[in-house]
Amino acid sequence: MNRVLTMIAATLLMVANVWAATVPNHQQTQVKTKSADKLKKTAPKLAPKPYQIGNASWYGKQFHGRTTASGEDFDMFELTAAHRQLPLGTFVKVTNLRNGKWIVVRVNDRGPYVGNRIMDLSYSAARMLSFRDGIERVRLDLIQPKNVASTHAYSSR
């Protein structure tokens, strides 16, 4: 009898945990919506079109572990980037114009501060785009938050 009650209690606990895990965090969704509103307001400053073309570079080991403009530690193995004007937390599709490869990165830092570059990518992002000489010509396309699947909304549990 105790075994049956224990199994029933364990099953109910597991069902309750699974049920609770599927509820989205609406507060963070609202923050992303505000970020999208800021993005719409700042997009005309960047270019008359919803994209930007220019040179991008990457940064890695010498900045690994340092604090970024968003307050998080820079991880050269995450798909992140630095941009001068885009709101922090913005998702951007970056396309390498030399080979056509593309990825989606999250802006979490400010920069680049060298030359006429439009973005600094993390080491992993640059590797995935097959950066050849450290600097490549890229196209940046803004991604709306509702189009990006993210685990960040569920990680605060």
MARBA-3410 file (N, C-alpha, C, O; in Angstrom, 1 decimal):
157
0.8,-1.2,0.0,0.0,0.0,0.0,0.9,1.3,0.0,0.6,2.2,-0.7 ~ 1.9,1.3,0.8,2.8,2.4,0.9,3.5,2.6,-0.5,3.7,3.8,-0.9 ~ 3.9,1.5,-1.1,4.5,1.6,-2.4,3.6,2.3,-3.5,4.0,3.1,-4.2 ~ 2.3,1.9,-3.4,1.3,2.5,-4.4,1.2,3.9,-4.1,1.1,4.7,-5.0 ~ 1.0,4.3,-2.9,0.9,5.7,-2.5,2.1,6.6,-2.9,2.0,7.7,-3.4
3.3,6.0,-2.7,4.5,6.7,-3.1,4.6,6.9,-4.6,5.0,7.9,-5.1 ~ 4.2,5.9,-5.4,4.2,6.0,-6.8,3.2,7.0,-7.3,3.5,7.8,-8.2 ~ 2.0,7.1,-6.7,1.0,8.0,-7.0,1.5,9.5,-6.7,1.3,10.4,-7.5 ~ 2.1,9.6,-5.5,2.6,10.9,-5.1,3.7,11.4,-6.1,3.8,12.5,-6.5 ~ 4.6,10.5,-6.4,5.7,10.8,-7.4,5.2,11.2,-8.7,5.7,12.1,-9.4
4.1,10.5,-9.2,3.5,10.8,-10.5,2.9,12.1,-10.5,3.1,12.9,-11.4 ~ 2.1,12.4,-9.4,1.5,13.8,-9.3,2.5,14.9,-9.3,2.3,15.9,-9.9 ~ 3.6,14.7,-8.5,4.7,15.6,-8.5,5.3,15.9,-9.8,5.6,17.0,-10.2 ~ 5.6,14.8,-10.6,6.1,14.9,-11.9,5.2,15.7,-12.8,5.6,16.5,-13.6 ~ 3.9,15.3,-12.8,2.9,16.0,-13.6,2.8,17.5,-13.3,2.7,18.3,-14.2
2.9,17.8,-12.0,2.8,19.2,-11.6,4.1,20.0,-12.1,3.9,21.1,-12.5 ~ 5.2,19.4,-12.1,6.5,20.0,-12.6,6.4,20.2,-14.1,6.8,21.3,-14.6 ~ 5.9,19.2,-14.8,5.8,19.4,-16.3,4.8,20.4,-16.6,5.1,21.2,-17.5 ~ 3.7,20.5,-15.9,2.7,21.5,-16.2,3.3,22.9,-15.9,3.0,23.8,-16.7 ~ 4.0,23.1,-14.8,4.6,24.4,-14.5,5.6,24.8,-15.5,5.8,26.0,-15.7
6.4,23.9,-16.0,7.4,24.2,-17.0,6.9,24.8,-18.3,7.7,25.4,-19.0 ~ 5.7,24.5,-18.6,5.2,25.0,-19.9,4.6,26.4,-19.9,4.2,26.9,-20.9 ~ 4.6,27.0,-18.7,4.0,28.4,-18.6,5.1,29.4,-18.9,6.1,29.4,-18.3 ~ 4.9,30.2,-20.0,5.9,31.2,-20.3,6.0,32.3,-19.3,5.0,32.6,-18.6 ~ 7.2,33.0,-19.2,7.4,34.1,-18.3,6.9,35.4,-19.1,7.7,35.9,-19.8
5.7,35.8,-18.8,5.2,36.9,-19.6,5.9,38.3,-19.3,5.9,39.1,-20.2 ~ 6.5,38.4,-18.1,7.2,39.6,-17.8,8.4,39.8,-18.8,8.6,40.9,-19.3 ~ 9.2,38.8,-19.1,10.3,38.9,-20.0,9.8,39.1,-21.4,10.5,39.8,-22.2 ~ 8.7,38.5,-21.7,8.2,38.8,-23.1,7.9,40.2,-23.3,8.1,40.8,-24.4 ~ 7.3,40.9,-22.2,7.0,42.3,-22.3,8.3,43.1,-22.5,8.3,44.1,-23.2
9.4,42.7,-21.8,10.7,43.4,-21.9,11.2,43.3,-23.4,11.7,44.3,-23.9 ~ 11.0,42.1,-24.0,11.5,42.0,-25.4,10.6,42.8,-26.3,11.2,43.4,-27.3 ~ 9.3,43.0,-26.0,8.5,43.8,-26.8,8.9,45.3,-26.7,9.0,46.0,-27.8 ~ 9.3,45.7,-25.5,9.8,47.1,-25.4,11.1,47.2,-26.2,11.4,48.3,-26.8 ~ 11.9,46.2,-26.2,13.2,46.2,-27.0,12.9,46.3,-28.5,13.6,47.1,-29.2
11.8,45.6,-28.9,11.5,45.7,-30.3,11.0,47.1,-30.7,11.2,47.6,-31.8 ~ 10.2,47.8,-29.7,9.8,49.1,-30.0,11.0,50.1,-30.1,11.0,50.9,-31.0 ~ 12.0,49.9,-29.3,13.2,50.7,-29.4,13.9,50.5,-30.7,14.4,51.4,-31.3 ~ 13.9,49.2,-31.1,14.6,48.8,-32.3,13.9,49.5,-33.5,14.6,50.0,-34.4 ~ 12.6,49.6,-33.5,11.9,50.2,-34.6,12.2,51.7,-34.7,12.3,52.3,-35.7
12.4,52.3,-33.5,12.7,53.7,-33.4,14.2,54.0,-33.9,14.4,55.1,-34.5 ~ 15.1,53.1,-33.6,16.5,53.3,-33.9,16.9,52.8,-35.3,17.9,53.2,-35.8 ~ 16.0,52.0,-35.9,16.4,51.4,-37.2,16.6,52.5,-38.3,17.6,52.4,-39.0 ~ 15.8,53.6,-38.3,16.1,54.6,-39.3,17.4,55.3,-39.2,18.0,55.7,-40.2 ~ 17.9,55.3,-38.0,19.3,55.9,-37.7,20.4,55.1,-38.4,21.4,55.6,-38.9
20.2,53.8,-38.4,21.2,52.9,-38.9,21.2,52.9,-40.4,22.3,53.0,-41.0 ~ 20.1,52.9,-41.0,20.0,52.9,-42.5,18.6,53.1,-42.9,17.7,52.8,-42.1 ~ 18.3,53.6,-44.1,16.9,53.7,-44.5,16.3,52.4,-44.7,15.1,52.3,-44.9 ~ 17.0,51.3,-44.8,16.5,49.9,-45.0,16.7,49.1,-43.7,17.5,49.5,-42.8 ~ 15.9,48.0,-43.5,16.0,47.3,-42.3,17.2,46.4,-42.3,17.2,45.4,-41.5
18.2,46.7,-43.0,19.5,45.9,-42.9,20.7,46.9,-43.1,20.5,48.1,-43.4 ~ 21.8,46.3,-42.8,23.1,47.1,-42.9,24.2,46.2,-43.5,24.2,45.0,-43.2 ~ 25.0,46.8,-44.4,26.1,46.0,-45.0,27.4,46.8,-44.7,27.5,48.0,-44.8 ~ 28.4,46.0,-44.3,29.7,46.5,-44.0,30.6,45.5,-43.5,30.4,44.3,-43.6 ~ 31.8,45.9,-43.0,32.8,45.0,-42.5,32.5,44.6,-41.1,32.2,45.5,-40.3
32.8,43.3,-40.8,32.7,42.9,-39.4,34.0,42.2,-39.0,34.6,41.6,-39.8 ~ 34.3,42.2,-37.7,35.4,41.6,-37.2,35.0,40.7,-36.1,33.8,40.6,-35.8 ~ 35.9,40.1,-35.4,35.6,39.2,-34.2,36.5,39.5,-33.1,37.6,40.0,-33.2 ~ 36.0,39.1,-31.9,36.9,39.2,-30.7,36.7,38.0,-29.8,35.7,37.4,-29.8 ~ 37.8,37.6,-29.1,37.7,36.3,-28.4,38.5,36.3,-27.1,38.1,36.9,-26.1
39.6,35.6,-27.1,40.3,35.2,-25.9,40.7,36.4,-25.0,40.6,36.3,-23.8 ~ 41.2,37.5,-25.6,41.6,38.6,-24.7,40.5,39.2,-24.0,40.7,39.9,-23.0 ~ 39.2,39.0,-24.4,38.0,39.6,-23.7,37.2,38.6,-23.0,36.3,38.9,-22.3 ~ 37.6,37.3,-23.1,36.8,36.2,-22.5,36.7,36.4,-21.0,37.7,36.5,-20.3 ~ 35.5,36.4,-20.5,35.3,36.6,-19.0,35.1,38.0,-18.6,34.7,38.2,-17.4
35.4,39.0,-19.4,35.2,40.4,-19.1,33.7,40.7,-19.1,33.0,40.1,-19.8 ~ 33.4,41.7,-18.4,32.0,42.2,-18.4,31.6,43.0,-19.7,32.4,43.8,-20.1 ~ 30.5,42.6,-20.3,30.0,43.3,-21.5,29.2,44.5,-21.1,28.9,44.7,-19.9 ~ 28.7,45.3,-22.1,27.9,46.4,-21.8,26.5,46.0,-21.2,25.9,46.8,-20.5 ~ 26.1,44.8,-21.5,24.8,44.3,-21.0,25.0,43.9,-19.5,23.9,43.6,-18.9
26.2,43.8,-19.0,26.4,43.4,-17.6,26.7,41.9,-17.5,27.1,41.5,-16.4 ~ 26.6,41.1,-18.5,27.0,39.7,-18.4,28.4,39.5,-18.8,29.0,40.4,-19.5 ~ 29.0,38.4,-18.4,30.4,38.1,-18.8,30.4,37.7,-20.2,29.6,36.9,-20.7 ~ 31.4,38.2,-20.9,31.6,37.8,-22.3,32.1,36.3,-22.4,33.1,36.0,-21.7 ~ 31.4,35.5,-23.2,31.8,34.2,-23.5,32.1,34.0,-25.0,31.2,34.1,-25.8
33.3,33.8,-25.3,33.7,33.8,-26.7,33.1,32.6,-27.5,33.2,32.5,-28.7 ~ 32.5,31.6,-26.7,31.9,30.5,-27.3,30.4,30.6,-27.5,29.7,29.7,-28.0 ~ 29.8,31.7,-27.1,28.4,32.0,-27.4,28.2,32.8,-28.7,29.1,33.4,-29.2 ~ 27.0,32.7,-29.2,26.7,33.5,-30.5,26.2,34.9,-30.1,25.0,35.1,-30.1 ~ 27.2,35.7,-29.8,26.9,37.1,-29.4,27.7,38.1,-30.3,28.6,37.7,-31.0
27.3,39.4,-30.1,28.0,40.4,-31.0,28.0,41.7,-30.3,27.2,41.9,-29.3 ~ 28.8,42.6,-30.8,28.9,44.0,-30.3,28.4,44.9,-31.5,28.9,44.7,-32.6 ~ 27.6,45.9,-31.2,27.1,46.8,-32.2,27.1,48.2,-31.5,26.8,48.3,-30.3 ~ 27.3,49.2,-32.2,27.4,50.6,-31.6,26.0,51.1,-31.2,25.9,51.8,-30.2 ~ 25.0,50.8,-32.0,23.7,51.5,-31.8,22.5,50.6,-31.5,21.6,51.0,-30.8
22.5,49.4,-31.9,21.3,48.5,-31.7,21.1,48.3,-30.2,22.1,48.2,-29.5 ~ 19.9,48.2,-29.8,19.6,48.0,-28.4,20.2,46.6,-27.9,20.1,45.6,-28.6 ~ 20.7,46.6,-26.7,21.2,45.3,-26.1,20.1,44.3,-26.1,19.0,44.7,-25.7 ~ 20.4,43.1,-26.4,19.4,42.1,-26.5,18.7,41.9,-27.8,17.9,40.9,-28.0 ~ 19.1,42.7,-28.8,18.5,42.6,-30.1,19.1,41.4,-30.8,20.3,41.1,-30.7
18.3,40.6,-31.6,18.7,39.5,-32.4,19.0,40.0,-33.8,18.1,40.7,-34.4 ~ 20.1,39.6,-34.4,20.5,40.0,-35.7,20.9,38.8,-36.5,21.7,38.0,-36.1 ~ 20.4,38.7,-37.8,20.9,37.7,-38.7,22.1,38.3,-39.4,22.0,39.3,-40.0 ~ 23.2,37.6,-39.3,24.5,38.0,-39.9,24.8,37.1,-41.0,24.9,35.9,-40.8 ~ 24.9,37.6,-42.2,25.3,36.8,-43.4,26.6,37.2,-43.9,26.9,38.4,-44.2
27.5,36.2,-44.1,28.8,36.4,-44.7,28.6,36.5,-46.2,28.2,35.6,-46.8 ~ 28.9,37.7,-46.7,28.6,37.9,-48.2,29.6,37.2,-49.1,29.4,37.1,-50.3 ~ 30.7,36.7,-48.5,31.7,36.0,-49.3,31.2,34.6,-49.6,31.4,34.1,-50.8 ~ 30.6,33.9,-48.6,30.3,32.5,-48.8,28.8,32.2,-48.6,28.3,31.1,-48.9 ~ 28.0,33.2,-48.2,26.5,33.0,-48.1,26.1,32.4,-46.8,24.9,32.2,-46.5
27.0,32.0,-45.9,26.7,31.4,-44.6,26.1,32.5,-43.7,26.5,33.7,-43.8 ~ 25.1,32.1,-42.9,24.5,33.1,-42.0,24.2,32.4,-40.6,24.0,31.2,-40.5 ~ 24.1,33.2,-39.6,23.7,32.8,-38.2,22.9,34.0,-37.6,22.9,35.1,-38.1 ~ 22.3,33.7,-36.5,21.6,34.7,-35.7,22.4,34.9,-34.4,22.6,33.9,-33.7 ~ 22.7,36.1,-34.1,23.4,36.4,-32.9,22.6,37.4,-32.0,21.7,38.1,-32.5
23.0,37.5,-30.8,22.3,38.5,-29.9,23.3,39.6,-29.5,24.5,39.3,-29.1 ~ 22.9,40.8,-29.6,23.8,41.9,-29.3,23.8,42.1,-27.8,22.8,42.3,-27.2 ~ 25.0,42.0,-27.2,25.2,42.1,-25.8,26.3,43.0,-25.4,26.7,43.1,-24.2 ~ 26.9,43.7,-26.4,28.0,44.6,-26.1,28.1,45.8,-27.0,27.3,45.8,-28.0 ~ 28.9,46.7,-26.7,29.1,47.9,-27.6,30.4,47.8,-28.3,31.3,47.2,-27.8
30.4,48.3,-29.5,31.6,48.3,-30.4,31.1,48.0,-31.8,29.9,48.0,-32.0 ~ 32.0,47.9,-32.7,33.5,47.9,-32.6,34.0,49.3,-32.6,33.3,50.3,-33.0 ~ 35.2,49.4,-32.1,35.8,50.8,-31.9,37.0,50.9,-32.8,37.8,51.9,-32.7 ~ 37.2,50.0,-33.8,38.3,50.1,-34.7,37.8,50.3,-36.1,36.9,49.5,-36.6 ~ 38.3,51.3,-36.8,38.0,51.4,-38.2,36.5,51.7,-38.5,35.8,52.2,-37.7
36.1,51.3,-39.7,34.7,51.5,-40.1,33.9,50.3,-40.0,33.0,50.1,-40.9 ~ 34.2,49.4,-39.1,33.4,48.1,-39.0,32.1,48.4,-38.4,31.9,49.3,-37.6 ~ 31.1,47.5,-38.7,29.8,47.7,-38.2,29.4,46.7,-37.1,28.4,47.0,-36.4 ~ 30.2,45.7,-36.9,29.9,44.7,-35.9,31.1,43.9,-35.5,32.0,43.6,-36.3 ~ 31.2,43.6,-34.2,32.2,42.6,-33.7,31.5,41.4,-33.3,30.6,41.4,-32.5
31.9,40.2,-33.8,31.3,39.0,-33.5,32.1,38.2,-32.5,33.3,38.4,-32.4 ~ 31.5,37.3,-31.7,32.2,36.5,-30.8,33.0,35.5,-31.7,32.7,35.3,-32.9 ~ 34.0,34.9,-31.1,34.9,33.9,-31.7,34.0,32.8,-32.4,34.3,32.5,-33.6 ~ 33.1,32.2,-31.7,32.3,31.1,-32.2,31.4,31.6,-33.4,31.3,30.8,-34.4 ~ 30.9,32.8,-33.3,30.1,33.3,-34.4,30.9,33.4,-35.7,30.5,33.1,-36.8
32.1,34.0,-35.5,33.0,34.2,-36.6,33.4,32.8,-37.2,33.5,32.7,-38.5 ~ 33.7,31.8,-36.4,34.0,30.5,-36.9,32.9,29.9,-37.7,33.1,29.3,-38.7 ~ 31.7,30.0,-37.2,30.5,29.5,-37.9,30.3,30.1,-39.3,29.8,29.5,-40.2 ~ 30.7,31.4,-39.4,30.6,32.1,-40.6,31.8,32.0,-41.5,31.9,32.5,-42.6 ~ 32.8,31.2,-41.0,34.0,30.9,-41.8,34.8,32.2,-42.1,35.1,32.5,-43.3
35.0,33.1,-41.1,35.8,34.3,-41.3,37.2,33.8,-41.7,37.8,33.0,-41.0 ~ 37.7,34.4,-42.8,39.0,33.9,-43.3,40.1,34.7,-42.8,41.1,34.1,-42.2 ~ 40.1,36.0,-42.9,41.2,36.8,-42.4,40.9,37.7,-41.2,41.6,38.7,-40.9 ~ 39.8,37.4,-40.5,39.5,38.2,-39.3,38.5,39.3,-39.6,37.8,39.7,-38.7 ~ 38.4,39.7,-40.8,37.4,40.7,-41.2,36.7,40.3,-42.5,37.4,39.8,-43.4
35.4,40.3,-42.5,34.6,39.9,-43.6,33.5,40.9,-43.9,33.1,41.6,-43.0 ~ 33.1,41.0,-45.1,31.9,41.8,-45.5,30.7,41.1,-45.2,30.5,39.9,-45.6 ~ 29.8,41.7,-44.4,28.6,41.0,-43.9,27.3,41.9,-44.2,27.4,43.1,-44.4 ~ 26.2,41.2,-44.1,24.9,41.9,-44.1,24.2,41.6,-42.8,24.2,40.4,-42.4 ~ 23.7,42.6,-42.1,23.0,42.5,-40.9,21.5,42.7,-41.1,21.1,43.7,-41.7
20.7,41.8,-40.8,19.2,41.9,-40.9,18.6,41.8,-39.5,18.9,40.9,-38.7 ~ 17.8,42.7,-39.1,17.2,42.7,-37.8,16.1,41.6,-37.7,15.3,41.4,-38.7 ~ 16.1,40.9,-36.6,15.2,39.8,-36.4,14.2,40.3,-35.3,14.6,40.8,-34.2 ~ 12.9,40.1,-35.5,11.9,40.5,-34.5,11.9,39.4,-33.4,12.1,38.2,-33.7 ~ 11.8,39.8,-32.2,11.8,38.9,-31.0,10.8,37.7,-31.2,11.1,36.6,-30.7
9.7,37.9,-31.7,8.7,36.9,-31.8,9.1,35.8,-32.8,8.5,34.7,-32.7 ~ 10.1,36.0,-33.6,10.6,35.0,-34.6,11.7,34.2,-34.1,12.2,33.3,-34.8 ~ 12.2,34.5,-32.8,13.4,33.8,-32.3,12.9,32.9,-31.2,12.3,33.3,-30.2 ~ 13.3,31.6,-31.3,13.0,30.7,-30.2,14.2,30.8,-29.2,15.3,30.8,-29.6 ~ 13.8,31.0,-27.9,14.9,31.2,-26.9,14.6,30.5,-25.7,13.4,30.3,-25.3
15.6,30.0,-25.0,15.5,29.4,-23.7,15.6,30.4,-22.6,15.3,30.0,-21.4 ~ 15.9,31.6,-22.9,16.1,32.6,-21.8,14.7,32.8,-21.1,14.8,33.2,-19.9 ~ 13.6,32.7,-21.7,12.3,32.9,-21.0,12.0,31.9,-20.0,11.3,32.1,-19.1 ~ 12.7,30.7,-20.1,12.4,29.6,-19.2,13.5,29.4,-18.2,13.4,28.5,-17.3 ~ 14.6,30.1,-18.3,15.8,29.8,-17.5,15.7,30.5,-16.1,16.6,30.2,-15.3
14.7,31.3,-15.8,14.7,32.0,-14.6,14.0,31.2,-13.5,13.7,31.7,-12.4 ~ 13.6,30.0,-13.7,13.0,29.1,-12.7,13.9,28.6,-11.7,13.5,27.9,-10.8
END
